[in-house]
Amino acid sequence: MTALRSFNGVERAAVLMMLVGEEEAAAILQKLDPDEVRDLGKAMFTVADVSEAEVEQVLDDFTYKARGRSGIQFDPAPRIEGMMNRALGAERAEGVLARIMPPQPSAGLELLQWYEPDEIAAMIEAEHPQIAAVLLAHLDPDIAAKVFEHLPEAAQPQILRRVARLGPVPPEAIETLKAMLTSRSGTRKKSAGLQMGGTREAAKILQGARKITGARVMPKLAKIDKEVAKAIEEAMFVFDNLLELDDKNLSTLIRSIDSEVLVKSLKGVEEDVRNRFLGCMSSRAADGIRDEMEARGPMKLAEVLEAQKAMIATARALVKEGTITMPGGGGEDDYV
C-alpha cells in the first residue's frame, strides 16, 4: 500500500480550494493578501495530483467529510487561472500567475535564475531606471535585493521608487526586456500588461539588502518622493516583526496596547505566536485575554488585520520615541 503524503497547512488549504467551486474559491482568494494568494496558488499546483485517499486525509484534518469527490487528476492551470481572474481581476491575476506557474519550455526572464546577482546588475546598470525596476520586480525579493546592492548607488533611490510605483507593464516592455537579456523570446500570451512591483515588493528588496544600504537610500528617496518612502517604511514593519522584540520590549508594547486591540490581534495568529505574546504578561492578565478571545467566537479577518495595524502603529511610535528597541537598533530613525 502506497504511503500517504504529509501536507502542510497551505497544501491542505490548497486541496480544499481545488474541491470547492470556482466561484467559492474566488470569494476566498479575495479575502487574502497578495502573498497569501501567491503561496496558495503555488500549493494548488503542487497538490494537483492528490489521490482520493489523501483527499480523505485532508478532509479529516478539517473535521468534515466531502463525499462523491475523487482525487484531483487534471490539468490545474485553467481552473486556477479562472479562480485568480475572478478574485483579482485580469491584470493582477496575470501578475500572480506569472510568479507561480510551473516553468514553461520557453525561455525569457526565467533564464535570470542561472545568473549571479552582479551579472544581472551589470546587464541593466546602464539602462533606464524603469527597466531596472521592472526586472527587480520580476525577481524573487531575496535575489532582487542582491541585484539592487550591485546597482550604482546614485541610481538606487530612483529605481526603488519606480519599483514601488510599478503597475500594469505593457507587454511590449516585457518583450524589450527579454530581448535585451536573451536572444530567445518567451511565448507567453498577450495581455493588458503584468501587474508588478508595489510598495511591498520594494520593501522586501530593501529588507533583503544590508541595513547600511537602507540607511543611505531611504533619506534620498524621501527627498524624491516622500509618499513612497513612507509607504515603503510602513510595509517594512509588519506584525511578524513584533516577534523579534525581546521579552522586556514586548512587555512594554503590550502594556501600551488597549486590551480590545490585543484580543482582536491575537485572534488571527497561530497558537505559538499567541503564546509568545501572552508569555510576556502576568498569568492573570494572560488568562483574561484567553477567556475574552474564547468568548468572542469567530471574528472577521478585516477586524483582525485592522487591530494588528493598530499594534504595528503603536510599536512604530514607541520605537521612534526610544521607548522600545528593535533588534540591532533598527527603527524609523534609521531612515529619517
Backbone hydrogen bonds in HBPLUS format (Angstrom, degrees):
<---DONOR---> <-ACCEPTOR-->    atom                        ^
c    i                          cat <-CA-CA->   ^        H-A-AA   ^      H-
h    n   atom  resd res      DA  || num        DHA   H-A  angle D-A-AA Bond
n    s   type  num  typ     dist DA aas  dist angle  dist       angle   num
A0012-ARG N   A0008-ASN O   2.96 MM   4  6.22 154.8  2.02 156.3 163.7     1
A0013-ALA N   A0009-GLY O   3.04 MM   4  6.29 158.8  2.09 147.4 153.1     2
A0014-ALA N   A0010-VAL O   2.90 MM   4  6.15 146.3  2.01 141.1 151.3     3
A0015-VAL N   A0011-GLU O   2.96 MM   4  6.28 151.0  2.05 147.3 153.6     4
A0016-LEU N   A0012-ARG O   3.21 MM   4  6.54 162.9  2.24 149.6 153.0     5
A0017-MET N   A0013-ALA O   2.94 MM   4  6.21 152.9  2.01 147.0 155.2     6
A0018-MET N   A0014-ALA O   3.02 MM   4  6.26 145.0  2.14 145.5 154.1     7
A0018-MET N   A0015-VAL O   3.17 MM   3  5.20 123.8  2.50  95.1 108.9     8
A0019-LEU N   A0016-LEU O   3.01 MM   3  5.05 143.1  2.15  98.8 110.2     9
A0020-VAL N   A0016-LEU O   3.10 MM   4  6.41 148.4  2.20 155.5 162.3    10
A0025-ALA N   A0021-GLY O   2.88 MM   4  6.11 161.2  1.92 154.6 160.5    11
A0026-ALA N   A0022-GLU O   2.88 MM   4  6.05 154.8  1.94 146.6 153.5    12
A0027-ALA N   A0023-GLU O   3.05 MM   4  6.30 150.8  2.13 142.5 150.0    13
A0028-ILE N   A0024-GLU O   3.11 MM   4  6.46 147.3  2.22 144.6 153.0    14
A0029-LEU N   A0025-ALA O   2.98 MM   4  6.30 161.9  2.01 152.6 157.1    15
A0030-GLN N   A0026-ALA O   3.05 MM   4  6.28 145.4  2.17 146.3 154.7    16
A0031-LYS N   A0028-ILE O   2.96 MM   3  5.48 152.0  2.04 113.2 121.7    17
A0032-LEU N   A0029-LEU O   3.08 MM   3  5.33 162.1  2.11 110.4 116.1    18
A0036-GLU N   A0033-ASP O   3.00 MM   3  5.39 117.2  2.41 109.5 124.7    19
A0037-VAL N   A0033-ASP O   2.96 MM   4  6.25 157.2  2.02 157.9 165.3    20
A0038-ARG N   A0034-PRO O   2.93 MM   4  6.12 158.4  1.98 148.2 153.9    21
A0039-ASP N   A0035-ASP O   2.93 MM   4  6.17 162.3  1.96 149.2 153.8    22
A0040-LEU N   A0036-GLU O   2.89 MM   4  5.98 163.5  1.92 148.8 153.8    23
A0041-GLY N   A0037-VAL O   2.84 MM   4  5.92 154.1  1.90 144.3 152.2    24
A0042-LYS N   A0038-ARG O   2.98 MM   4  6.22 159.4  2.03 149.0 153.7    25
A0043-ALA N   A0039-ASP O   3.04 MM   4  6.25 160.1  2.08 145.1 150.7    26
A0044-MET N   A0040-LEU O   2.97 MM   4  6.20 145.3  2.09 145.5 154.5    27
A0045-PHE N   A0042-LYS O   3.15 MM   3  5.45 127.8  2.44 101.7 114.2    28
A0046-THR N   A0042-LYS O   3.27 MM   4  6.66 150.9  2.36 144.3 152.5    29
A0047-VAL N   A0043-ALA O   3.08 MM   4  6.32 136.9  2.28 149.3 159.8    30
A0048-ALA N   A0045-PHE O   3.46 MM   3  5.35 167.4  2.48 103.4 105.3    31
A0050-VAL N   A0047-VAL O   3.05 MM   3  5.27 152.8  2.12 123.9 121.0    32
A0055-VAL N   A0051-SER O   2.90 MM   4  6.23 146.4  2.01 146.9 157.1    33
A0056-GLU N   A0052-GLU O   2.95 MM   4  6.30 160.0  1.99 151.5 155.9    34
A0057-GLN N   A0053-ALA O   3.01 MM   4  6.28 149.7  2.10 140.1 148.7    35
A0058-VAL N   A0054-GLU O   2.97 MM   4  6.24 156.9  2.02 147.2 152.2    36
A0059-LEU N   A0055-VAL O   2.88 MM   4  6.16 165.1  1.90 157.2 161.4    37
A0060-ASP N   A0056-GLU O   2.93 MM   4  6.13 151.4  2.01 145.5 153.0    38
A0061-ASP N   A0057-GLN O   3.13 MM   4  6.43 148.8  2.23 140.8 148.9    39
A0061-ASP N   A0058-VAL O   3.04 MM   3  5.06 116.7  2.46  94.3 109.8    40
A0062-PHE N   A0058-VAL O   3.17 MM   4  6.58 138.3  2.36 142.5 153.6    41
A0062-PHE N   A0059-LEU O   3.12 MM   3  5.11 127.5  2.40  93.7 107.3    42
A0064-TYR N   A0059-LEU O   3.28 MM   5  5.80 158.9  2.32 156.4 152.7    43
A0063-THR N   A0060-ASP O   2.96 MM   3  4.87 160.1  2.00 105.3 109.4    44
A0080-ILE N   A0076-PRO O   2.95 MM   4  6.05 169.4  1.96 167.7 171.3    45
A0081-GLU N   A0077-ALA O   2.86 MM   4  5.95 164.1  1.88 158.2 162.8    46
A0082-GLY N   A0078-PRO O   2.94 MM   4  6.11 152.0  2.02 142.1 150.0    47
A0083-MET N   A0079-ARG O   2.94 MM   4  6.26 157.6  1.99 150.3 155.7    48
A0084-MET N   A0080-ILE O   2.97 MM   4  6.17 170.9  1.98 154.9 156.9    49
A0085-ASN N   A0081-GLU O   2.91 MM   4  6.05 160.1  1.95 148.6 154.3    50
A0086-ARG N   A0082-GLY O   3.05 MM   4  6.20 158.8  2.09 147.5 152.7    51
A0087-ALA N   A0083-MET O   2.92 MM   4  6.10 160.7  1.95 153.1 159.0    52
A0088-LEU N   A0084-MET O   2.78 MM   4  5.68 166.8  1.80 153.7 157.5    53
A0089-GLY N   A0085-ASN O   2.95 MM   4  4.72 141.9  2.10 121.2 129.4    54
A0093-ALA N   A0089-GLY O   2.94 MM   4  5.89 160.9  1.98 157.9 164.3    55
A0094-GLU N   A0090-ALA O   3.00 MM   4  6.06 149.6  2.09 140.5 148.1    56
A0095-GLY N   A0091-GLU O   3.26 MM   4  6.62 151.2  2.35 144.7 151.4    57
A0096-VAL N   A0092-ARG O   3.08 MM   4  6.45 159.1  2.12 153.7 158.7    58
A0097-LEU N   A0093-ALA O   2.84 MM   4  6.00 173.2  1.85 158.3 160.6    59
A0098-ALA N   A0094-GLU O   2.94 MM   4  6.00 145.6  2.06 140.3 149.4    60
A0099-ARG N   A0096-VAL O   2.97 MM   3  5.39 140.6  2.13 107.1 118.2    61
A0100-ILE N   A0096-VAL O   3.17 MM   4  6.49 142.7  2.32 146.3 157.2    62
A0101-MET N   A0097-LEU O   2.97 MM   4  5.57 151.6  2.05 151.5 151.9    63
A0111-LEU N   A0108-GLY O   3.17 MM   3  5.84 158.4  2.22 115.4 120.7    64
A0112-LEU N   A0109-LEU O   2.98 MM   3  5.70 164.6  2.00 121.2 126.0    65
A0113-GLN N   A0110-GLU O   3.23 MM   3  6.10 165.5  2.25 122.3 124.9    66
A0114-TRP N   A0111-LEU O   3.05 MM   3  5.84 166.1  2.07 122.1 126.4    67
A0115-TYR N   A0112-LEU O   2.95 MM   3  5.30 167.4  1.97 116.7 120.7    68
A0119-GLU N   A0116-GLU O   2.95 MM   3  5.24 126.2  2.24 105.8 120.3    69
A0120-ILE N   A0116-GLU O   3.06 MM   4  6.44 155.2  2.12 156.6 164.2    70
A0121-ALA N   A0117-PRO O   2.93 MM   4  6.16 163.2  1.96 150.8 155.7    71
A0122-ALA N   A0118-ASP O   3.00 MM   4  6.11 149.6  2.09 135.4 143.4    72
A0123-MET N   A0119-GLU O   3.18 MM   4  6.46 138.6  2.36 138.5 148.4    73
A0123-MET N   A0120-ILE O   3.05 MM   3  5.20 128.5  2.33  98.0 111.6    74
A0124-ILE N   A0121-ALA O   3.13 MM   3  5.45 135.1  2.34 103.3 114.6    75
A0125-GLU N   A0121-ALA O   2.87 MM   4  5.69 128.3  2.14 156.0 168.9    76
A0127-GLU N   A0124-ILE O   2.91 MM   3  5.05 157.1  1.97 109.8 117.4    77
A0131-ILE N   A0128-HIS O   2.93 MM   3  5.49 130.5  2.18 117.0 128.8    78
A0132-ALA N   A0128-HIS O   3.34 MM   4  6.79 158.3  2.39 151.3 157.2    79
A0133-ALA N   A0129-PRO O   2.87 MM   4  6.10 151.5  1.95 145.6 153.9    80
A0134-VAL N   A0130-GLN O   3.01 MM   4  6.23 159.6  2.05 148.7 152.6    81
A0135-LEU N   A0131-ILE O   3.09 MM   4  6.34 162.6  2.12 150.7 155.4    82
A0136-LEU N   A0132-ALA O   2.94 MM   4  6.14 164.8  1.96 152.1 156.3    83
A0137-ALA N   A0133-ALA O   2.97 MM   4  6.10 158.9  2.01 149.8 155.4    84
A0138-HIS N   A0134-VAL O   3.15 MM   4  6.33 134.5  2.37 137.9 149.1    85
A0138-HIS N   A0135-LEU O   3.09 MM   3  5.15 131.5  2.34  96.7 110.0    86
A0139-LEU N   A0135-LEU O   3.25 MM   4  6.57 140.9  2.41 145.9 155.6    87
A0139-LEU N   A0136-LEU O   3.20 MM   3  5.28 129.3  2.47  97.2 109.7    88
A0143-ILE N   A0140-ASP O   3.02 MM   3  5.47 122.2  2.37 112.7 126.7    89
A0144-ALA N   A0140-ASP O   2.83 MM   4  6.01 167.2  1.85 161.1 165.3    90
A0145-ALA N   A0141-PRO O   2.87 MM   4  5.97 150.4  1.96 145.0 151.7    91
A0146-LYS N   A0143-ILE O   3.08 MM   3  5.25 118.3  2.48  99.2 113.7    92
A0147-VAL N   A0143-ILE O   2.99 MM   4  6.34 158.1  2.03 154.4 161.0    93
A0148-PHE N   A0144-ALA O   2.81 MM   4  5.97 161.3  1.84 151.4 156.9    94
A0149-GLU N   A0145-ALA O   3.11 MM   4  6.35 146.3  2.22 140.8 148.6    95
A0150-HIS N   A0147-VAL O   2.95 MM   3  5.32 134.1  2.16 106.2 118.7    96
A0151-LEU N   A0148-PHE O   3.20 MM   3  5.31 154.6  2.27 103.2 110.8    97
A0155-ALA N   A0152-PRO O   2.99 MM   3  5.46 139.3  2.16 110.3 121.4    98
A0156-GLN N   A0152-PRO O   3.24 MM   4  6.45 130.6  2.49 146.9 160.5    99
A0156-GLN N   A0153-GLU O   3.25 MM   3  5.24 140.5  2.42  98.0 108.7   100
A0159-ILE N   A0155-ALA O   3.02 MM   4  6.18 161.2  2.05 160.0 166.1   101
A0160-LEU N   A0156-GLN O   2.92 MM   4  6.06 167.4  1.94 158.6 161.3   102
A0161-ARG N   A0157-PRO O   2.99 MM   4  6.16 157.0  2.04 146.1 152.7   103
A0162-ARG N   A0158-GLN O   3.02 MM   4  6.25 155.0  2.09 145.3 151.6   104
A0163-VAL N   A0159-ILE O   2.94 MM   4  6.27 148.1  2.04 148.8 157.9   105
A0164-ALA N   A0160-LEU O   3.07 MM   4  6.34 161.7  2.11 149.6 153.8   106
A0165-ARG N   A0161-ARG O   3.06 MM   4  6.31 137.2  2.25 140.6 152.4   107
A0166-LEU N   A0163-VAL O   3.31 MM   3  5.28 164.4  2.34 102.7 107.2   108
A0198-GLY N   A0163-VAL O   2.86 MM  35  6.11 167.1  1.88 146.6 147.8   109
A0196-MET N   A0167-GLY O   3.40 MM  29  5.59 168.1  2.42 121.8 122.8   110
A0169-VAL N   A0194-LEU O   2.82 MM  25  5.16 147.7  1.93 130.6 140.1   111
A0194-LEU N   A0169-VAL O   3.23 MM  25  5.16 136.6  2.43 138.1 133.8   112
A0173-ALA N   A0170-PRO O   2.92 MM   3  5.38 131.2  2.17 110.3 122.6   113
A0174-ILE N   A0170-PRO O   3.32 MM   4  6.80 153.0  2.40 149.3 156.7   114
A0175-GLU N   A0171-PRO O   2.90 MM   4  6.22 160.1  1.94 154.1 159.6   115
A0176-THR N   A0172-GLU O   2.89 MM   4  6.10 149.4  1.99 141.0 149.7   116
A0177-LEU N   A0173-ALA O   2.95 MM   4  6.19 156.2  2.01 145.1 151.2   117
A0178-LYS N   A0174-ILE O   2.88 MM   4  6.18 157.9  1.92 150.4 156.8   118
A0179-ALA N   A0175-GLU O   2.86 MM   4  6.06 161.9  1.90 148.2 153.1   119
A0180-MET N   A0176-THR O   2.98 MM   4  6.18 145.6  2.11 142.1 151.4   120
A0181-LEU N   A0177-LEU O   3.08 MM   4  6.32 146.2  2.20 145.0 153.6   121
A0181-LEU N   A0178-LYS O   3.08 MM   3  5.16 121.1  2.44  96.1 110.7   122
A0182-THR N   A0178-LYS O   2.81 MM   4  5.90 154.8  1.87 159.8 166.2   123
A0202-ALA N   A0198-GLY O   3.04 MM   4  6.36 163.8  2.06 154.7 159.6   124
A0203-ALA N   A0199-THR O   2.78 MM   4  5.96 154.4  1.85 148.3 155.6   125
A0204-LYS N   A0200-ARG O   2.94 MM   4  6.19 153.7  2.01 146.5 153.1   126
A0205-ILE N   A0201-GLU O   3.00 MM   4  6.30 154.4  2.07 148.4 155.2   127
A0206-LEU N   A0202-ALA O   3.07 MM   4  6.36 160.8  2.11 148.3 152.9   128
A0207-GLN N   A0203-ALA O   2.82 MM   4  6.03 152.5  1.89 148.8 157.3   129
A0208-GLY N   A0204-LYS O   3.01 MM   4  6.15 145.5  2.13 142.5 150.4   130
A0209-ALA N   A0206-LEU O   3.18 MM   3  5.05 138.8  2.36  93.1 104.7   131
A0213-THR N   A0210-ARG O   2.95 MM   3  5.30 132.4  2.18 105.5 118.4   132
A0214-GLY N   A0210-ARG O   3.31 MM   4  6.80 155.0  2.38 151.4 157.2   133
A0215-ALA N   A0211-LYS O   2.96 MM   4  6.25 159.1  2.01 152.4 158.4   134
A0216-ARG N   A0212-ILE O   3.12 MM   4  6.24 135.2  2.33 133.3 143.6   135
A0216-ARG N   A0213-THR O   3.16 MM   3  5.18 130.2  2.42  95.3 108.4   136
A0217-VAL N   A0213-THR O   2.84 MM   4  6.01 162.1  1.87 156.4 161.6   137
A0218-MET N   A0214-GLY O   2.98 MM   4  5.72 168.8  1.99 148.0 151.7   138
A0221-LEU N   A0217-VAL O   2.87 MM   4  6.11 155.4  1.93 155.6 164.0   139
A0222-ALA N   A0218-MET O   2.83 MM   4  6.03 155.8  1.89 154.2 160.4   140
A0223-LYS N   A0219-PRO O   3.26 MM   4  6.54 140.5  2.42 137.0 145.8   141
A0223-LYS N   A0220-LYS O   3.20 MM   3  5.27 128.0  2.49  94.7 107.6   142
A0224-ILE N   A0220-LYS O   3.21 MM   4  6.55 143.1  2.35 139.7 149.7   143
A0224-ILE N   A0221-LEU O   2.99 MM   3  5.00 121.2  2.35  95.4 111.0   144
A0225-ASP N   A0221-LEU O   2.71 MM   4  5.91 172.5  1.71 168.1 169.1   145
A0229-ALA N   A0225-ASP O   3.08 MM   4  6.33 165.4  2.11 154.6 159.1   146
A0230-LYS N   A0226-LYS O   2.97 MM   4  6.16 160.0  2.01 150.5 155.1   147
A0231-ALA N   A0227-GLU O   3.05 MM   4  6.27 158.8  2.09 145.6 151.6   148
A0232-ILE N   A0228-VAL O   2.90 MM   4  6.13 156.3  1.96 154.8 160.8   149
A0233-GLU N   A0229-ALA O   3.02 MM   4  6.25 160.1  2.06 148.0 153.3   150
A0234-GLU N   A0230-LYS O   3.00 MM   4  6.26 157.7  2.05 149.9 155.6   151
A0235-ALA N   A0231-ALA O   3.00 MM   4  6.20 151.8  2.08 142.5 150.3   152
A0236-MET N   A0232-ILE O   2.96 MM   4  6.18 134.7  2.17 144.4 156.6   153
A0236-MET N   A0233-GLU O   3.23 MM   3  5.14 131.0  2.49  91.7 104.6   154
A0237-PHE N   A0234-GLU O   3.31 MM   3  5.43 142.7  2.46  99.0 108.6   155
A0241-ASN N   A0238-VAL O   2.92 MM   3  5.50 143.2  2.06 115.1 125.6   156
A0242-LEU N   A0239-PHE O   2.98 MM   3  5.64 151.9  2.06 117.2 124.6   157
A0243-LEU N   A0240-ASP O   3.08 MM   3  5.61 149.6  2.18 111.3 119.2   158
A0244-GLU N   A0241-ASN O   2.96 MM   3  5.41 155.7  2.02 111.0 118.8   159
A0245-LEU N   A0242-LEU O   3.19 MM   3  5.62 159.7  2.23 108.8 114.8   160
A0250-LEU N   A0246-ASP O   2.84 MM   4  5.99 162.8  1.87 162.4 168.4   161
A0251-SER N   A0247-ASP O   2.87 MM   4  5.92 153.7  1.94 144.2 151.1   162
A0252-THR N   A0248-LYS O   3.07 MM   4  6.35 153.2  2.14 143.4 150.5   163
A0253-LEU N   A0249-ASN O   2.98 MM   4  6.27 156.5  2.04 146.5 152.6   164
A0254-ILE N   A0250-LEU O   2.91 MM   4  6.16 165.8  1.93 152.3 155.7   165
A0255-ARG N   A0251-SER O   3.04 MM   4  6.26 155.3  2.11 148.3 154.1   166
A0256-SER N   A0253-LEU O   2.85 MM   3  5.14 141.2  2.00 105.4 117.9   167
A0257-ILE N   A0254-ILE O   3.09 MM   3  5.17 161.2  2.12 105.6 111.5   168
A0261-VAL N   A0258-ASP O   3.00 MM   3  5.34 118.9  2.39 106.5 120.8   169
A0262-LEU N   A0258-ASP O   2.99 MM   4  6.32 157.5  2.04 154.0 161.3   170
A0263-VAL N   A0259-SER O   2.92 MM   4  6.07 163.0  1.95 150.1 153.7   171
A0264-LYS N   A0260-GLU O   3.19 MM   4  6.39 168.2  2.21 146.6 149.5   172
A0265-SER N   A0261-VAL O   2.91 MM   4  6.03 158.2  1.96 148.3 155.1   173
A0266-LEU N   A0262-LEU O   3.01 MM   4  6.13 164.5  2.04 154.2 157.1   174
A0267-LYS N   A0263-VAL O   3.16 MM   4  6.22 124.9  2.48 138.7 152.0   175
A0267-LYS N   A0264-LYS O   3.31 MM   3  5.18 141.6  2.46  93.8 104.5   176
A0273-VAL N   A0270-GLU O   3.12 MM   3  5.34 119.7  2.50 101.5 116.0   177
A0274-ARG N   A0270-GLU O   2.92 MM   4  6.21 163.1  1.95 157.5 163.0   178
A0275-ASN N   A0271-GLU O   2.86 MM   4  6.09 157.2  1.91 150.1 156.2   179
A0276-ARG N   A0272-ASP O   3.09 MM   4  6.28 138.2  2.27 133.5 144.0   180
A0276-ARG N   A0273-VAL O   3.07 MM   3  5.07 124.0  2.40  93.7 108.4   181
A0277-PHE N   A0273-VAL O   3.28 MM   4  6.73 151.8  2.37 150.2 155.6   182
A0278-LEU N   A0274-ARG O   2.94 MM   4  6.22 174.5  1.94 158.2 159.7   183
A0279-GLY N   A0275-ASN O   2.79 MM   4  5.65 139.7  1.95 137.8 147.5   184
A0280-CYS N   A0277-PHE O   3.03 MM   3  5.57 158.7  2.08 113.1 119.9   185
A0281-MET N   A0278-LEU O   3.11 MM   3  5.32 152.4  2.19 114.4 114.6   186
A0286-ALA N   A0282-SER O   2.85 MM   4  6.05 165.2  1.87 160.1 164.6   187
A0287-ASP N   A0283-SER O   2.93 MM   4  6.05 160.5  1.97 146.9 152.1   188
A0288-GLY N   A0284-ARG O   3.03 MM   4  6.24 150.4  2.12 141.6 149.9   189
A0289-ILE N   A0285-ALA O   3.02 MM   4  6.35 150.4  2.11 147.5 154.8   190
A0290-ARG N   A0286-ALA O   2.94 MM   4  6.25 161.5  1.98 152.6 157.7   191
A0291-ASP N   A0287-ASP O   2.91 MM   4  6.11 163.6  1.94 150.9 155.1   192
A0292-GLU N   A0288-GLY O   3.03 MM   4  6.16 154.7  2.09 141.1 148.2   193
A0293-MET N   A0289-ILE O   2.92 MM   4  6.17 156.1  1.98 151.3 157.4   194
A0294-GLU N   A0290-ARG O   2.99 MM   4  6.21 160.2  2.03 151.7 156.9   195
A0295-ALA N   A0291-ASP O   2.97 MM   4  6.13 152.1  2.04 144.9 152.6   196
A0296-ARG N   A0292-GLU O   3.09 MM   4  6.26 137.1  2.29 140.5 150.8   197
A0303-GLU N   A0300-LYS O   3.06 MM   3  5.42 127.1  2.35 105.1 117.6   198
A0304-VAL N   A0300-LYS O   3.26 MM   4  6.68 156.5  2.31 149.3 155.7   199
A0305-LEU N   A0301-LEU O   2.91 MM   4  6.18 168.3  1.93 162.2 164.2   200
A0306-GLU N   A0302-ALA O   3.01 MM   4  6.09 153.5  2.08 141.4 148.8   201
A0307-ALA N   A0303-GLU O   3.02 MM   4  6.24 156.7  2.08 146.0 151.8   202
A0308-GLN N   A0304-VAL O   2.93 MM   4  6.22 156.4  1.98 151.0 158.1   203
A0309-LYS N   A0305-LEU O   2.91 MM   4  6.13 150.1  2.00 144.3 152.3   204
A0310-ALA N   A0306-GLU O   3.09 MM   4  6.39 146.6  2.21 139.9 148.6   205
A0311-MET N   A0307-ALA O   3.02 MM   4  6.41 149.4  2.12 146.3 154.5   206
A0312-ILE N   A0308-GLN O   2.92 MM   4  6.20 157.9  1.97 149.0 154.9   207
A0313-ALA N   A0309-LYS O   2.90 MM   4  6.12 158.7  1.94 147.8 153.5   208
A0314-THR N   A0310-ALA O   3.02 MM   4  6.26 154.7  2.08 144.2 150.6   209
A0315-ALA N   A0311-MET O   2.89 MM   4  6.16 159.6  1.93 149.3 155.3   210
A0316-ARG N   A0312-ILE O   2.85 MM   4  6.12 159.6  1.89 154.4 159.6   211
A0317-ALA N   A0313-ALA O   3.04 MM   4  6.25 154.9  2.10 143.1 149.8   212
A0318-LEU N   A0314-THR O   2.93 MM   4  6.21 156.5  1.98 151.1 157.5   213
A0319-VAL N   A0315-ALA O   2.90 MM   4  6.13 153.4  1.97 150.4 157.7   214
A0320-LYS N   A0316-ARG O   2.94 MM   4  6.11 160.3  1.98 146.4 152.1   215
A0321-GLU N   A0317-ALA O   3.04 MM   4  6.28 152.9  2.12 146.8 153.2   216
A0323-THR N   A0318-LEU O   2.85 MM   5  5.07 133.7  2.07 156.2 158.1   217
A0324-ILE N   A0318-LEU O   3.39 MM   6  5.63 160.2  2.43 110.7 112.8   218
A0322-GLY N   A0319-VAL O   3.08 MM   3  5.02 148.5  2.18  98.3 108.0   219
A0329-GLY N   A0326-MET O   2.88 MM   3  5.42 140.5  2.03 147.0 146.7   220
A0334-ASP N   A0331-GLY O   3.07 MM   3  5.75 160.3  2.11 117.1 123.0   221
A0335-TYR N   A0332-GLU O   2.83 MM   3  5.59 157.6  1.88 125.4 131.6   222
